[in-house]
């Protein structure tokens, strides 16, 4: 995991106790869930998508869109809620998105989204919790 210290920090044992095995693999080991496997992919109610590791509000439902990729997609995060780093894994260069509050891996951002930002934040649904409005 990142060497940076985040406002919310836990030991590895605390993360393992808090998260499901799939959440731990995605959020703490930079994994990826199977496309189409998360119920939040189809969540259409008004509300806020929060980090499953620390409850930080990350994305508003008004900015969620259907990208056809199999992962929840958004075109803009809540200001200050995420940070980005370069990801050179799997022989490609991508921009990783992680929670600014706890450092958990959320997904990646790509420059092929709809207006107004033109960005597609492709987020692992297991890294999110949904809070209805």
N, C-alpha and C positions, 0 to 999 in steps of 0.2 A: 504494500500500500504506500501511498505518498508519505514523504518525510515531513511535510508541512503539518503544523499543529492547527487543528480546527476548533471552533468554539465548543462543539460536541465531540468528545473523544472517549473511546471505550477501549478496554483491552480486547484481545482476540477472543477470549473466553466470554466476555460480556456480549460481543457481537454475535457469537455463535448461539448464545442463550436467547438473544432478542429476535434473531432472524430465522426464518425457515432455512433448510439446507439450500434450496434453490435461490432464495434471496441472498444468502451468504455468498454463494458461488458467483452471482451476478454483481452484487454491490461491493463486496470486499475483495474479490479475486478477478474483477474485470471480465466476467463472463457475459454470455448472451443467452436469453431465453429463446426457446423455439418460436419461430414466427407463428402468429395466430393462436398462441396457447393461453393468452391472458384475457380474462373477462373484461378488463378495463379497456381493451381494444374497442369494444362496442359500447362503452359508457357514453351516454348522450345527455344526461341530466346536467342542469346548471350546478356548478360547484367548483371546488379547487382540488387539484391533484397535488399531494404532499409527499415528501420523502418518507419512505417506509422505515428509514433508520433513525429519523430525528423529528419528524412532523413539520419540517420546514415547508411552507407553501412554495411550490415550484411552478405550476402552470394553471392558468384559469381555463375552465372548460370552453369559454368563448373563443379561445385560440387553438382548439383541437380540431384537426381535420383528418379525413380519410385519405391516406397516402397510397393505400394498396400494397404496403410493404409487409404487413402483418404485425406491426408494432404501433402503439399509440404515437401519434405525431402531432406536434404543435409548431406554430411559427414564431413564438416568442415566449420566453420565460418571465416569471415575476421578476422585476428588476432586483439585481443583487443576489438572487437565489442560487444561481449556478456559476460555476467557473469552468474554463476550458483549458485543455492541455493537448499537445500533439501526441497522437497515438501512432506508432510505427509498427504495431504488431501485424502478423499475418501478411507480411510483405507489401503493405500499402501504407499510405499516409492518410490519416483521418483526424478529425477533431473530436476528442473525447469530451463528454459533458459529465461533470460530477457536482454533487451537492456542495455549495459553498459553506454550509453549516457543519457537515460531518465528513465530507470528503468521499462519500459513497459514489461509486460508479453508477451512472444513470443510463448512458447510451452514447450516441454521437450526434453531431449536427452536420448537415449537408447543405450546400448552396442550391438546392433544386426544389425549394418549397414555393407555395403560392404567395402572391402579394398580401400584405404590403411589405413584408421583410425579405421574401425570397428564400427564407431559411426553412429547413425541415429538421426539427429536433426529434430524432427517432429514439424513443425512450423505452426501455424495458419495463413492461407493465408490472412485474414483480417488485420493482424498485419504488413503486408508487402506492399510495393509499388514496382513496377518493373520499372527500368530504362534501356531501350535497349542500347546496345553498340553503 
